[in-house]
Structure formats: C-alpha cells, structure tokens
Amino acid sequence: MTEGSRKAIVAAMFANLGLAIAKFVTFLFTGSSSMLAESVHSVADTANQGLLFLGGRRARREPTREHPFGFGRERYFWAFVVSLVLFSLGAAFAVSQGFEKLRHPEPLSQPAWAIGVLLVGILVEGASLRTAVIEAREPRAGRSWWAYIRHSKSPELPVVLLEDTGALLGLVLALAGVGLATWTGNARFDGFASIAIGVLLAVIAAILASEMKSLLMGESAAPAMRDEIRRALESHPQVERLIHMRTQHLGPDELLLAAKLEFQAPLSLGELARAIDSVESAVREHVPIARVIYLEPDVHRGADSNSG
C-alpha cells in the first residue's frame, strides 16, 4: 500500500467516524429515516477503511510453504469484503428504512439539526474526496476516472474514491429528502431519499464487487506493462524469439511472468542458465514488480501465442 493510499484512507476514516456520530445524534433528535440511513452508511464506511488497512497489513506477510506466492491478493479479498459490507450494512438497511418510513410517515422534529449536520457533512466528505483525488492523480496517469477505477491493480484508492463519491451524493440526497419533507410537510420525501441512498450504495457495491472479483481471479499486467516486458525480452542479445508469454498479478505490486523463449544457438547448459538469469535481470530492470519469473527455453513451431 502506497503512502498516498494510506493518507486517503486515514482522511476518509476520520471523516466517516465523526459524521457517523453526528448523524446518529441528529437522527435521535429528528427521527429522520434518511439520517439513520446516512449514519449507518458512515459506520459502514468507517469499518471499510479499517478493512482496507487490515488487507494492506496482512498482504505484507512473508510467503509460506502453503502460500508460496505470498499474500498480496489479501488486499483484493478485503476490498471485496468492503463491497459486501457496503451492500449489507449500507444499501439494504437504507432501503428497508425508506420503505418503513413510507408505510409509517411521521413528521420530522427539529429538521434544522438534520439540515445543519448534512451541510457540514457535505463539506467534510468533499474534503475527504479531494484528498483521494489528489493522491490518485499520479497513479491515474492521465486516464479518465472511470478507466482508472476499472483498470487499477491497487484497490485502496479506487475504493476510497467510490466510497467518498457515494457518501457525498448520499448526503445531497438526504438533504433533498429532509428539505422537501420540511417544506411540504410530507414525511414520505424522507423515505424516498433513504431508498435513493440505498440504491446508490447498491450500485457502488456492485461495481466494487465486480472489479475485486476480477482481480481476485487473477488479471494480467496492463497492456503498457506487457509491452515493456515484451521489449525487454525481445531486445536481449541472447534471445532469438519470444514464443509465448503470460502474466498475472499476485498482488498490486507483484507480478508473475511465465514465458517461452528461443535462445540463440548454440549454448551449453551453463551458458543457457546464465542467459536465463541475464534475461530475468533485464526484465526486472524494466518492470521491477515482475518478482516471480519462469522462463522456458524452447524452439519456435509457429503455433504458440505470443500474448498475455
């Protein structure tokens, strides 16, 4: 986990913890279902930041005999758990509270409290989102935000970006619900806002679950990184041809590379071993995260696929 990711997670955690307390107290004063949905949402987000820290810590463990490739994918697993927490504690609870409010609409008491806390929450969540945006600028590398979230191999910043965006939009929806319920005297607007918050969280949770599932199953290196590895292999003076190549992320910062190479002949066994070591060093020089490399000398037969 990078320093930028840690900074974004810490900012989001403290923002959500403070807002969770403020929103719950406000719910006790106002009886607003959207405020209760928002307080549970902030509790879920606070727990989620803790899970991201847990994943980062567990991923640093040394490889064992049972897990010889290490624990880098723990970061993906705990980010997947985040999506489940967001759906169960956030979306499902908000929707159920919204329907309960529609069935039993009760007028809000002291709505000014709710409006004040929501406005402060928008400022706090906006500041947290701004921190995540700043920290993501470098790894985003000019891509669109959607492309960055879809294709990033590091889960923490995309998760925080989606959570903070959802939190900010949820606050706006809650503010709209409380405002309309106060203005019209119809408490059902508060229930509709709670349902809308739940649907929003469900969409974000589904996006997170889909992306983390793909990473857990094992994604190849990004196209630019695969091209860099291919250039390092094919430009080596003792490599005649790259026959076949496969890559897979063992974690955000660790890559597995397997390749078949045709070496320039003739080479003795000792010379071939030294050539393989030299090729591995060249690849790691160009792509430092290629930490696990398996190279197989072979003869090109014209049917192998040079990809992946």
C-alpha positions, 0 to 999 in steps of 0.5 A: 500500500502506497503512502498516498493510499494510506493518507486517503484512507486515514482522511476518509476514516476520520471523516466517516467516524465523526459524521457517523456520530453526528448523524446518529445524534441528529437522527435521535433528535429528528427521527429522520429515516434518511439520517439513520440511513446516512449514519449507518452508511458512515459506520459502514464506511468507517469499518471499510477503511479499517478493512482496507488497512487490515488487507494492506497489513496482512498482504505484507506477510512473508510467503509460506510453504502453503502460500508460496506466492505470498499474500498480496491478493489479501488486499483484493479479498478485503476490498471485496469484503468492503463491497459486501459490507457496503451492500449489507450494512449500507444499501439494504438497511437504507432501503428497508428504512425508506420503505418503513418510513413510507408505510409509517410517515411521521413528521420530522422534529427539529429538521434544522439539526438534520439540515445543519449536520448534512451541510457540514457533512457535505463539506467534510466528505468533499474534503475527504474526496479531494484528498483521494483525488489528489493522491490518485492523480499520479497513479491515474496517469492521465486516464479518465476516472472511470478507466482508472477505477476499472483498470487499477491493480491497487484497490485502496484508492479506487475504493476510497474514491467510490466510497467518498463519491457515494457518501457525498451524493448520499448526503445531497440526497438526504438533504433533498429528502429532509428539505422537501419533507420540511417544506411540504410537510410530507414525511414520505420525501424522507423515505424516498431519499433513504431508498435513493441512498440505498440504491446508490450504495447498491450500485457502488457495491456492485461495481466494487464487487465486480472489479475485486472479483476480477482481480481476485481471479487473477488479471494480467499486467496492463497492456503498457506493462506487457509491452515493456516486458515484451521489449525487454525480452525481445531486445536481449542479445541472447534471445532469438524469439519470444514464443509465448508469454503470460502474466498475472498479478499476485498482488498490486505490486507483484507480478508473475511472468511465465514465458517461452523463449528461443535462445540463440544457438548454440549454448551449453547448459551453463551458458543457457542458465546464465542467459536465463538469469541475464534475461530475468535481470533485464526484465526486472530492470524494466518492470521491477514488480515482475518478482516471480519469473519462469522462463522456458527455453524452447524452439519456435513451431509457429503455433504458440501465442505470443500474448498475455 
